[in-house]
């Protein structure tokens, strides 16, 4: 029991962490390599399709906010003109 407590305390110390650094770094890069093998990149056709959707959506939102802005501006002008 005492040996386990000492080992646990050593692993938490700076020296223990320095000793574990190479193994932890190797494990990290191994995990990165394994995850990168799972990555799939989109095809040119998929990129074009999603880009088209994004551009259309941006224009629709721009039109919506333009209509909203014009409407609010006219409402504010109407209220200010009525107040005079």
CORQUIRA-V577745 format. One record per pair of residues at least 6 apart in sequence whose C-alpha atoms are under 8 Angstrom apart, sorted by the first residue. I is the first residue (numbers start at 0). J is the second residue. Records with the same first field share a line. If there is no record, write none. Layout:
# CORQUIRA-V577745
I=J / J
This chain:
# CORQUIRA-V577745
9=15
10=16
